[in-house]
């Protein structure tokens, strides 16, 4: 837990330091066709937990609602973090 706390704290600190330097006008004039392969890799990485769903289902006492919530949060949180990272540091 301490390592995860350190990871989250470091990520938040880097994003906080970099966010004021973001120029949204540069994102508006970006060539989104060049981003297409990278967007695919982000999607694959953020939804890469499908192979642990059966184990997660058993771990959560065969509760489909809790499993669905865990999968949705486990997919949405990394996607949001990757998107934030890309927006700030690229």
Secondary structure as GFF3:
##gff-version 3
##sequence-region A 1 90
A	DSSP	alpha_helix	2	19	.	.	.	ID=ss1
A	DSSP	alpha_helix	24	28	.	.	.	ID=ss2
A	DSSP	alpha_helix	32	46	.	.	.	ID=ss3
A	DSSP	three_ten_helix	50	52	.	.	.	ID=ss4
A	DSSP	alpha_helix	53	59	.	.	.	ID=ss5
A	DSSP	alpha_helix	64	89	.	.	.	ID=ss6
###
